[in-house]
Amino acid sequence: MSRILIVEDEKRIARFLELELQHEGYEVLLAEDGRSGLDKILQDRPDLVILDLMLPEMSGIEVCRRARRETDVPIIMLTAKDDVSDKVMGLDIGADDYMTKPFAIEELLARIRVGLKKHRADGVGAAHEGVLRAGGLELDPVSYEVSYQGKAINLTKKEFDLLHYLMAHAGEAVTREQLLKDVWEYGFAGDTNVVDVYIRYLRQKLDVPHHLHSIHTIRSVGYMFRMDADRDEGKDAQENG
Ligand code: CA
């Protein structure tokens, strides 16, 4: 039986979610503020977390940030606002998905199923997967570490997933839609700007400081990972707009 932790200070919503999830056969844990939510994530090791953004004691963003140092448990954030910057911020600090309030319970249940399934699939896949290497860059899918010439590069989980995907498809042009589907899985139908935002983050952490040209823009297609010996100064950044 999967255990789901609900971190939500609005009792009415927490109770509603608890009943719905129990009805679906999940074991439910509850926390009413950010601090006890973080404690429960770390101590009770739930299989999935539903995390409200606006919480007393500690914000959902901070809970997520701290939880991510210790665990890759799937986190679905509940946000009050529906704007891209909120979504990007939540996902950037390591949430796997978000729902905007008010939400349809069926949609949340569907996302919970996907989150649990993906997490299990990741666990199985990671154990069989080796370290990816390209021109001094190393990515370890088991320990979630990335380094260039032995020096660690700190990536958020989503940036890591994106780089992982690109490296696994090195030399192939991948479309933004493909990245949305395979890296984000759901929730961003048509909103390919998110991909461009994350490509920019990756370039800022990977290419710019190390003078590399590894993530190429393929005009009117998408992106391609390929370690080039000579950096094509600035060209890609301009294409990316
Ligand atoms: Ca709240």
Residues whose N, C-alpha, C, O or C-beta is under 5 A from the ligand:
A	BS01	CA	D9 E10 D52 M54 L55
